[in-house]
Amino acid sequence: MRWLSDTRGRTFADYESLRRWSVEDLEGFWAAIWDFFEILSDMPYREVLSSREMPGARWFTGSRVNYAEHMLRHEKVAPDSIAVVHLSELRPLAKATWRELGDLTRTMALNLRKLGIGPGDRVVAYMPNILETLVAMLATTSLGAIWASAAPEFGAKTVIDRFAQIEPKVMFACDGYRFGGKDFDRRSEIESIAAALPTLEHIIWFDFLGTGMPAGLVPMPSPYASLLAGAAPDRESFAFERVPEDHPLWILFSSGTTGLPKAIVHSHVGIVLELLKSSLNSDTYPDRRIFFYTTTGWMMWNALVSSLLGGTSVVLYDGHPAHPGPDLLWRLAEESEATGFGASPTYVQIMQKVGIVPKDRFDVSRLRSVLLTGSPVTPESADWFYHNVKSDLWVSSPSGGTELCAALAAGSPLLPVYAGEIQTRALAMDVHSWDAAGNDLVDEIGELVVTSPAPSMPLYFWNDPDGKRYREAYFDVYPGVWRHGDFLKINERGGCYIYGRSDSTLNRFGVRIGTAEVYRILDRVDEVADALIVCLEEPGGAFYMPLFVKLAPGLTLEDRVRETIVKRLRSDGSPRHVPDTIVEAPAIPYTLTGKRMEIPVRRLLAGAKLETVASPDAMADPRALDFYVDFAAMRAT
């Protein structure tokens, strides 16, 4: 705000006046962000914003920017400062300086270039949250190649559903990972994944468990270390591939309720600008160090490592959050000297259950901020930190999504904290709560919408040439307006409350899973004739995800059938795909147009009355919901 006053002659009395300007004058605000953060570009941009049309808006046309270059430019300023602190169940705590991170990235990039990797090529990773994965991502994006990743906990089919869409040329893969003290060998999964990717020319093999490369893997893998061979290119001589404003940076996968997971494409310039801007709503500055518990299959990994854009150092952890003891993450926060601590609200419940009081066990003096995200935060969860960690603390609970790789509702260092309330709407995110007719709501729950474009909105979905799937995902309810799929309330002072999903996407411990993924897996379970799955976000940050199954004729839901369903969901999906309970149902409710009635069932389980959730005239079998009404009543007693 001081900078805007000094350089633009714009003075703002408070955060809200700044926020209003940021959404009313998008071009002026984003031009100021470009200058304030000194964005590096080959060419000056022609215009900040091509139009306010959504989808279709283009940002900083004519510019040529590289994401990895902006990450590593801090090497020049503070080469021997710590950039990354990393820990896994297989390795002790270690650190890498900006110079070391830069040398590793440039060496990797040089050797990827020798393999023929260049702008537009897709490079994927089936790797854990370790330094080597970060280096692979930076090297890939430094060349203008396109990055995508999946966590090694994902089953082969779930990974193939993602990677096969984008036809990768290179895959980084590791032999396995350790979680909760147990080793998980993923070599057979890698063989299945590789066999399903005919465009794959190279596999870069990282021996994490030490089990060795599988014999007969096609294409023949190269050791990860071979791509770090040779002297590191000099920082001044290494050429980052600066790419046009519409060039893809990475592809994130967010599963919808129908079809394959959506392959969401973001741009270099959009992500660089958005995540630098986000530092104004957070506590990510060059003298900070932030930790967030995440895996490489969640957009929070991309957001965490992108803190490096602003010079913040990051803490990576791969393993169980409560192994060997439930206080593991607090021990990591102390030993890594983290200033920011991030986890899901569910983690607070674990702490409460086992009676851990971090301030009594660990040095929390360096902690400045706590970031809670992934599900709605209760007042009790926020309050727990002030009583058990530190009274002088900034607890914020931003809410955004994979689709934007950004926050829509966020914190602000200029505003007070009210327990259980998100402080404000993020700068330059034109967020509103709307009723069905498109009217603004205050102190009422409505649909979260964004009425103006933002730089990190997707360029497009991969393999969606006419944009039909993209428009259907976010613009089918309010034409030209982004409907995010969350319920939102904004109060009189601008505080925000998220009330869970307004669509049928499953929010599983903060990670979104498409119902279609579950159904595709169950289609291969002979015992299951049909199924319906929902997820409820409950008070205290808890989740309840029941799976209703209609079994094949002559079968009952005996232990063998339950075990078969759970095993297939875990192996082909991930542990997050496994429901809390499996319920045998006489029928699965459908609309007349053949759509499973997931939202009505979820609303029934949340306490809504039958007449408010569905019209019998729109149902294929109006009696099909009777079972779910009875189930909801039984669960409520």
N, C-alpha and C positions, 0 to 999 in steps of 0.2 A: 504494500500500500504506500509505503514511503517512496519506493522506486517509481510507482505510477505518478505520484505527486511531483517528483523531481523531473521525470522525463516526459510525461504526457500531460502534465497540468491537471490531472484528475485526482480529486480528493474525495475520500470516502470516510464517513463517520464511523462505520461499523461493518461487521462481516455481511450483514444482510444487504446493505446498500451496494457493497462490492459484488455480492452474488447476483443481485438483480441486474447490474450492469453487464455482468459476464454472460447472462442469457439473452439480454436485450440487444447487445452489440457484440455478436459472436465474432465478427471480423476484427473489431478493435481489440477485444480481449485476447483472441488467439494470436494476433500479430504481436501483442505485448508479451505473451508467453514465449513466442519465438525469439524475440529480442532479449528478454530477461534471462533466458537460459542459454543464449548464444548458440543457437542451432547451427550445425555445420552442414553446408550444402554446396555442391558444385556450382549451382546456378541460383540466382535470386528467383524467388517464386513470382509468378505472374499475378496471382490473386489468392487471397486467403481461402475463399470458399466459392465454389462454382455456382451453387444455388442452395436454397434451403429445402430442396425436395428430398424426401426420404421414401424409399432408398434411392441412391443415385448421386448424392452430394460428393464432391471431390474437394480435397483439402490441399492447399499450398501447391497448386498446379505449377508445373515447371521446375519444382525443386528436385534435388537429387541428394538423398540422405541415406546413411547406413546406421542401423541400430547398434551393432557391435562396436563401431567406432565411437559412438557416444558413451558406451559403457566403459571403454578402455582409455578414454582421453584423460581420465584421472590418474593414470599411470605417470603422465608427464608432470603432474602437479605434486604427487606424493608417492613416488615409486616404491619406497620401502615401508609405507604404511600397510596395515593389514586390510585386504579386500575380502577374504573368505576365511571363516572358521568352520571346520567340518568334523563331524563325528559320526560313526556308525557302530553297530554292534560288532562289526568285524575289525574296526580300527580305533585306535585311541584318538583323542582330540588333537587336531593339527591345524596349522594356519598357512595361508598363502598370501603373499604380498601382491600389490598391484603389478609390480614388475614380473613376478613369477606367473601370475595369471595371464599377463600380456604375452610373455615368452611362450607359454604352453599353447595359447590360442593361435599365435602366429605360426608356430611350428606345425600344429595340427592343420591349419588352413593351407599352408604351403603344400603339405603332403596330400590333402584332399584335392587340391588343384591339380596335382600330378596324376591323380586318379581320374581326372576329367570332370570334376565337379565344378559347376559354375552357376551363373544366375538362372533361376527357375527350376533347377533340379531339386527333387524332393529327397531329403535325408531324414530318416526316422530313427528313433531310439527306443529300445526295450531295456531301460537302465534304471537303477535306483537313484535316490537323491544324494549323489556324491559329487565331488569336485570334477571327476572325469566327465560326467554328464554335462555339467555347466560348460566345460571347455569345448566339448563337442558342439554344443549349441552355439556358442560364440564363434567358433571357427566356421560353422556352417553359414551362419547369417552374415559373417564378415565377407563371404564370397558372393552374397546375393542368392545363395541357395535357400530353399524353404524347409523349415524345421517342423517336425511333429514328434510327439513322444507318447508313450504309454508306460504305466508303471508295471514292473515285473510281476506284481501280484495278479494282474489281469490274465485270464485264461486265453488260450490261443484263438478261440473263435471270436472273442471280444476284440482282440487286437486285429485280427484279420478283417473284421467288419469295418475297422477304422483305416488301417493302412492300405488295404486293397483298393480303396476308393481313390487314393492319391498317387498310386503307381510309383513308389520310391525307387531310387537308384542305389542308395546306400542305406544299410541298417547297422547302427551300433547296438550290440547285444552283449549281455553278461550271462554267465553260466547259472547265476542264481542269486539269492540274497538270504540274509538272516533276519528273522523276526521273532521276538520273544524267546531268544535262545535256541531256536530251531532253524536248521538250514533247509531252504527250499530250492531244489534243483530244477532249473527251467530249460534244460537242454532239449528235452523232447518237445516242449512248446515252441522253442526257436526253430526246430526242424519243421514243425507244422506251419509256422508262420512263413518261413522262407519258401517252402514248397508252394504256398498260395500267392506268392508275389513274383510273377514271371518277369517283371521289369528289374528285379534286383540284380545288380552287377557286382556289388561288394558287400561283405559282412565284416565289420570291424569288431573283433572279439575281445571282450574284457573278462579276464579270469578272476572274478571276485571271490568265489568260494574256493578256487584252486582245483576244480574238478577236471579242467582241461577241455579242449574243443572236441565236439562229437565227431567221430569218423564219418566221412561220406557226406558232410553238410555241403549243400550246393546253394550259392557259389562258395568256393573254398574261402574260409575266413582268413583275415589277416589279424595278427595280434595288435591290440590297441597301441602297445608300446612302439610298434613299427611306424606309426604315424607321428610319433614324437622324436623320431630319429633325425639327427643332423642338428646343426647350429640354428638357434632361433633367429629368424629374420630381424634385422634392426627395426626398431619402432618407427624411425623416421622414413625408412625406405619401403616399409610394407604398405601396399595399396589396398585400402578397404574399397569394396565395390559399392559406390554410391548409386542408388537405384531410383527410378522415377517414383512419383507419389502414389502410383497405383500398382507398385510391385509388391508381391506378397512377402511378408516376413516369416510368419509361421501359420500353422493350421492347428486350431484347437477343436476338440470334439465335444459337443454337447448333445446328448441324446434327446430326441424328441419323443413323442408318444407313438409315432408311426414311422415305419421304414428304418433305414440304416441311420446310425448316428450322424448328426449334421457336422459337416466338415467346414468349420468357420475360418475364413481367411482374413487376417489382419495385415495392415501395411506397416512399413518401417516408420514413416513419418507420423502416422496416427498413433502408434504405440509410444514412440519416443516423446511426442508432445503430451499425450494423455498422462503417462506415468511420471513425467517430470512435473506436470501441473498438479498431479495428485499429492506431491510432496507438500503443497500448500494446505492440504487437508489432513496431513499426517505429521509424523515426526521423523522424517527421513532426510537427513542433512549429512554433510561430509564427516562430522564428528560423532555420528550415531552408528549403532550396530544393531541390526534387527534380526530376530528369529521368529519363524512361524513353522508350526508342525504341519507338514504337507508331504505329498508324494508327487512324483513326476507326471502322474496322470491327471492332475487337477490344475486348473488355471492359477491357483494360488502359488504354485511353483514358479510359473512365469512372472507373476507379480512380485514374488519375493526376490528372485534373482535380479529383476529389473530395478530394484532399489539401488543397484550399482550405478544406474544412470545418473543419479544425483550425488554420487560419491559416498553413499552409505555402504558400510561393509555388511555382509550377510552371514548368517549362521545356518549351515545345512546339517540336518540330522536324518539318518536313515536307520529305522528300527522301530521297535515297539515303544510307545510313549511312556510306558510304566514298567520297563524291564531294565535292569534286574529289580528295581524297586519303584513304587508309585511316585517317588519324588524325582525321578530321572530328569525330567525337563527343567525342573528348578535347579538341579545340580548343574545341568548344561548352561543355563542362563548365567549362573555365577561364574563358572569356569571359562565361559566364552566372553565374559564381560559385556553381555548384551544390555543395550539400553531400551530395547523394545521387545516385548514378549507377545507372541501370537498363538492362539489356539481356538478351538471351538467351545461354545458354551457347555457342551457335553463334558468337556474335561473338568470344568468346575465341579460338576456332580461327582466325578471320581474323587477329587480332592476332598470334598465334603464327606463323602462316604467313608474314606479311610482316615479322616481327621488330620490331614496334613496342614500345618500352618507355616508357610514358607519363610516368613520373617523370623521365626524361631529357630530355623535350621540353617538358613543360608544368608549370605551377604546380598541384600537386595538394594544396596545404596545406589548402584549405577542405573537401576531401572527407572525410566521416566514414563514409559507408556505401555499400555496393554491393549492389544488388538483382539477383539472377539468377533469372529465372523463364521458364516456357514449355516447359521440358523438364528431365529429371533432370540434376543437376549432378555432375560427377565431382570427385574430390579434386584432380586436376591443374588443373581449371578454377578452383577456389577458390584453390588455392595460387598460381596465376599472379598474382593481384591482390596478394598480400602481397609477392611478389618484384619485381613490375614496376610497381606503382602506389604502395603505401604499406604499411609494416609495421603501423602503428597504424590499423587499418581494421576495420569491422564488415561482413563479407561474409555475407549471408543469402540463402536460396533458398526463399522461400515457395512453397507449392503450393495452388491452389484451383481456381476455375473460373468460367466465365461464368454458370452456373446460380445461383451464390450471390453473384457479384461480390465475393468475399471469399476470404481464405486459410483453409485447414483445417490445414495444417502451416505453421509460421511461425518467425520469429526471436524472440529475447528479449534485451534488453540486460542481463539479469541472469545469462545463461548463457554458458559458454565456447563457442567455435566449433571444431567438428571438421570438417576438410576433407571435402567431399562429403556431409555430413550436415545435414539440416534440424534446427535446434536443438530444436524442441519442437512440440507441438500448440498451436494458437491458443486463446486464452482463450474460454471459453463455446462452443467447438465440440467436441461430445462424440464425438470421432473414435476409431475402433478399427480394428484389423486383424483380420478374421474369416476363419475357414475356411468350407467349404461348409455346415457344420452350424450356423454362428453362434457358434462358440467363439472367445474372444479368443486371439490369437497374440502371442508375444513372441519376437523374434529369428527370426521366420519370415515369409515373404511371404504375405499374404492380401489379401482385398478391403478397400478403404477404405470404411468405413461411418460414418454419423453417426447416433447412436442417440437424440438429442434434438433438438427443433426449434431453429431459429435465426432471428432477425428478418429476415435477407435471403434466406431461402428464398423461391422464387417464390410470389406470390399465386396464380398459375395460368398456364396457357398461353393465349394469345389464340386464340379460335375453338376452344376445347376445353371446351364447356359442361358436360359431365358429368365432366370431369377424367380421362377414360380415358387420354389420351395422356400426361398428367403422371404418373399412377400407373405406367404401363408403363415410362416412362423411368427412374424412380428407385426404385420400390417393388415391382417385380415379382419380385425374387429373394428379398428378406427383407421380408415384409409389415410395414408400419409403420416400417421402418428405411430411411434414405436410403443407397442403394448408388451410390457416386459414379462408378465405372467406371475406377478406377485401382488398380494393385497397390501395396500399402504394406507396409513392415516397420517395426516400432517396437522399438528395442532396450531393454535393461534400464534404461538411464538416461533413456529417454524420447525419444531422438533418432529421427528419422524418415528413411526412404528411400523415394522414389517410383520404381517400376520400370516406368513407362509405362502405357498403357491396358490395361484388362482387357476392353474391348469393342472393336468394330471401327472406332471413330471415328479419323480420320486426324489425327495431331498433326504439322502441317507447320510447322517452325521456330517452334513455340510457339503456332500458331494452329490451332484445331480445325476440321476440315472433315468434313462428313458424306459417307460414301461415296455416299449417294443423290444428292447434288448432282452428283458425277462421272458417275453412271450416267444421270441425266436429260440431261446434255449429250451423252453418247455415243449416246443413243437417236436423236439427230438427225444422226449420222454414218453414212451409208449403208454405208460399208465395214465397219463393226463390227457383227457379229451378236450378240455378247455380250461381257461384260467382268467382270473382278474386280480390285479395287485394295486394297492394304494398305500400311501404313507401319510400319517398324521403327525404334525408337529405339535407337541403337547407342552403344557406349562413346565417351566424349569429347564427347557432346552432338550427335553426327551423326545424320542421318536417312537412311533408304533407303526410297523409295516406288516400287515397281514397279507397272506396270499390265499385266495379262495380258488379251489380247484374242483372241477367236475371231472370225476374219474371215468376211465373206460368202463364199459358194461361189465358187471360182475365183480368189480373191485371195490374194496373199502380202504379207508386211509389207515392202514396198519403201519407198524414201524418200518417194515421193509420199503414200503412205498414212500414214506417220509424221507428215509435215508437216501433213496434214489434221487428224489427231487433236490434235496439239499446238496448232495454230492455233485450233481450236474450243474446246479447254479453256481456253486463255489469253483468248480474246475473250469467251466466254460465262461463264467462271468468273473466274479471276484467275491471275496468275503462279504462285500457290501451288498451283493445281489441276493444274499440269503435272508429270507423274511424272519420276522420275530415269531410268527406262528403260521402254521398251515391249517386251513379250515376246509373241510369237505362241504361243498355247496350243491344243492340239487340243480341249480341252473345259473348260468352267467347272463346278466342282463345286457341287452343290446338295444340300440335305437332302431327305428325303421330303416335307417340308411346303413345299418350294419356296424356301427361303432360301439365298442364296449363302453358301458356307462360308469367310468371310473370316478368322475367328479361327483355324480349323485351319490355313489356308494361312500365316497370319502366324506361328503357332507352329512350323510346319515350317521356315520360313525362319530362325527364331531358333535352330534346332537340336534341336527336339523330335522324338521318334520317332513314326512313323506310328500305331502302336497306341495311343499316349497322346493323340492329338489328335482322333480321330474313330472312331466305330463304323461298320463297313460296313453294318450293318443299318439305320442311320439315313440312309444316303445313297441318292439317286436312282440314281447310278451309282458303285458302289464302286471302279471302276477310274479314275475321273476324277482322283483325287489322285496317281496314279502319276507323272504328268508333274511335279508340284510337288515330289515327293520327290526326283526326279532333278535338278530345277533347284536345290533346296536343297543337295544334295550337291556339285553342280558349283560353286556359289557358295562353298561352304566350303573348296574346295581351292585 
